Amino acid sequence: MPTAIPTISRLLLAAALALPAFGALAQDAAPQVQGEIRKVDAGAGKLTIRHAEIPNLEMPPMTMVFRAAPELLAKAREGDKVNFTAQRVDGALTVTSLAPRE
């Protein structure tokens, strides 16, 4: 007859293993933010964006530099009004999606 202690241990272990997945889901749910591209530096892999508040990064509106993947840099032009998402990736603020604002 099983006891309650092993059942509780299994439940606690399952909960502990699930926690990292919840963190990943929260990061994937980064909100779209409005911004304007001020500078594209493809050589350095960076975008300068004047942006609205970025809630997931607890960042007020400002102009700042973000890392960005080459495919995002290729479609970015200075002066473009965009919707974008930004996250902290390996400790660096990074644009993870970019689309023209309509």
C-alpha positions in Angstrom: 0.0 0.0 0.0 1.6 3.3 -1.1 2.1 6.0 1.5 1.3 9.7 1.2 5.0 10.7 1.5 6.2 9.3 -1.8 3.1 10.8 -3.5 3.9 14.2 -2.1 7.6 13.8 -3.1 6.6 13.0 -6.7 4.3 16.0 -6.9 7.0 18.3 -5.5 9.5 16.9 -8.0 7.1 17.4 -10.9 6.4 21.0 -9.8 10.1 21.7 -9.5 10.8 20.3 -13.0 7.9 22.4 -14.5 9.1 25.8 -13.1 11.7 26.5 -15.9 9.0 25.9 -18.5 6.8 28.6 -16.9 9.7 31.0 -17.1 10.2 30.3 -20.8 6.5 30.8 -21.4 6.6 34.2 -19.7 9.6 35.3 -21.9 7.9 34.1 -25.0 4.9 36.2 -24.1 6.9 39.5 -24.4 4.5 42.3 -25.4 4.7 44.1 -28.7 6.1 47.6 -28.1 5.9 50.6 -30.4 9.1 52.3 -31.5 11.0 54.2 -34.1 14.3 53.0 -35.5 16.9 55.7 -35.0 20.0 53.9 -36.3 20.9 50.6 -37.9 24.4 49.3 -37.3 24.5 46.0 -39.2 28.2 45.6 -38.7 27.8 45.6 -34.9 24.5 43.7 -34.9 22.7 46.6 -33.2 19.6 48.7 -33.6 18.9 52.0 -31.8 15.2 52.4 -31.1 13.2 55.2 -29.5 10.5 53.1 -27.8 7.5 53.2 -25.5 7.5 51.4 -22.1 8.8 47.8 -22.3 6.9 46.1 -19.4 8.6 42.8 -19.5 12.0 44.5 -19.0 10.6 47.1 -16.6 11.9 49.8 -18.8 10.4 53.3 -19.2 10.1 55.0 -22.6 13.6 56.0 -23.9 16.0 55.7 -26.8 18.5 52.9 -26.5 20.6 50.3 -28.3 19.5 46.6 -28.7 21.2 43.6 -30.2 19.4 42.1 -33.2 19.8 39.1 -35.5 21.0 39.8 -39.1 17.6 38.9 -40.5 16.0 41.6 -38.4 18.7 44.2 -39.2 18.2 43.5 -42.9 14.6 44.7 -42.9 15.2 47.7 -40.6 15.5 51.2 -41.9 16.2 54.5 -40.0 13.0 56.3 -39.4 10.8 53.2 -39.6 7.9 53.1 -37.2 7.8 49.6 -35.8 6.2 47.2 -33.4 8.9 45.0 -31.7 9.5 42.7 -28.9 12.6 42.8 -26.7 14.0 40.3 -24.2 17.1 39.8 -22.2 19.1 37.1 -24.1 22.3 35.9 -22.5 22.3 39.1 -20.4 22.0 41.5 -23.4 18.9 43.4 -24.4 17.8 41.9 -27.7 15.1 42.6 -30.3 13.4 39.3 -30.9 10.8 40.4 -33.4 10.3 43.4 -35.6 7.4 44.4 -37.9 6.3 47.7 -39.6 3.7 49.5 -37.6 0.5 50.0 -39.5 
